[in-house]
Amino acid sequence: MQDIVPKKSIREITKPRIPGSEPVSQSNTYKEGFNTKNYLSKEYTSFDEYPHKKVNLAPKEKSRGWFVVFFLLFLTGGVGTFLHFQKSVTVHLTAEKHNLVFKDTEIIIPATEVTTLTVSTSTIINIITSTGTPTLTKAKGTVTIYNANSTEQPLVAGTRLETPEGKIYRLDAKITVPKASIQGTKNTPGSTQALITADKAGENYNLSQSDFTFPGLVGSPRYKNVYARTKGSIAGGASTSAQIVDEKDKSQKVDVFVKKVTEGLQNELSQKKGSDTFIINTPAISSLFEKNSSTSGTITVSSSIFVIKNNTMASLLAKSQKPNENIEMKFASDSTSLSTTLISTDKTDTRIKVSGSTSVSTAIDAEKIKGILAGKSFSQFRELVKQVPGIQEIRFTAKPFWISTFPKSSQINIEEK
């Protein structure tokens, strides 16, 4: 039996319900004060039902999008400009290197390249002395001898002169004193000068001023008319005994002090020479003793070395084996493996013998390279660096990557391997 389904009118078919899209009843739609915020707008419902329709953005949203684009462009330009002004170039290079071996090789160093460094220390010691043979000296000086007689007065060498205190002096040589000159009633004594020496040694015979008589003329009328007076001082008289230092005692005390301070002086020299110099001789030690009094003296101990700049020494060593090598060199390995012996030194040069081995390399002038490259195009690099001799390998790196010329010298770095 055929089932008969009642036909329904299209008006009787119920439309499927979309969640959240309940229709607003007409009775409430126009009701004053009715809150419709929980209901979808017709426009939103239409969008769900017709997704092919475009949504028009508000003018405020469009302006915000353009602002983001302009900000990104500005940021990109600012970063690029900053990097451009912070540009730098690093030059990586390897200098030429030479391995050198020496066996008693003589090296001549110009005197102008050698510097002497000296350090010293001193101390006061007590000394043992003994009294030596006395040293006796007689006072000497010049006198003027007067003669008021009418005839000349001869005086032989050794003639005595006496002071009012009784001290005796003698003429050094024979003299003749001229006679007096008489003009009317005026009598002018004749005079002459002579050297005299004290009869005895000692400082008691030193005089600043005095008159003299001649004891040999006593009892003669000439005694009162022949006399003398000092011309300057009579000096040099002394009677001293030298104190003799006990040499054995002094030597022992000097040796003890030298041994005590030698190591400290050598350490002081090492600090004084610096790391940029090369020692060309074994430190020399010397001592000096000076007597202060009869019971004490001062010992001074000195240590000295000859030094030369490292680069100068490296250049001389390289030139000794490579005569045509006129480039400034520097030590590429430890130079302490070399031993040196001083042969001679004078105002012209210093000669040494060298044994051992070392390595030297070209002393690259970094500032010269910077000056050559500054402001030049990268394409000129290979030609420009040919102006600097002694380079085995060279290359450069630059940042930022888009620059094509070398910046100023202060922005160029030199890295040597």
Secondary structure, DSSP 8 states (H G I E B T S, - for coil): ---------GGGS-----TT-----HHHHT-TT---TTS--HHHHHHHH-TTS-----HHHHHHHHHHHHHHHHHHHHHHHHHHHT-EEEEEEEE-EEEEEEEEEEEEEEGGG-EEEEEEEEEEEE--EEEEEEEEEEEEEEEEEEE-SSS-EEE-TT-EEE-TT--EEEESS-EEE---EEETTEEE-EEEEEEEEEEEESGGG-BSS-EEB-GGGTTSTHHHHEEEEESS-BB--EEEEEEEE-HHHHHHHHHHHHHHHHHHHHHHHHHHH-TTEEE-S--EEEEEEEE-SSSEEEEEEEEEEEEEEHHHHHHHHHHHH-TT--S-EEESS-GGG-EEEEEEE-SSEEEEEEEEEEEEEE---HHHHHHHHTT-BGGGHHHHGGGSTTEEEEEEEEESTT--B---GGGEEEEE-
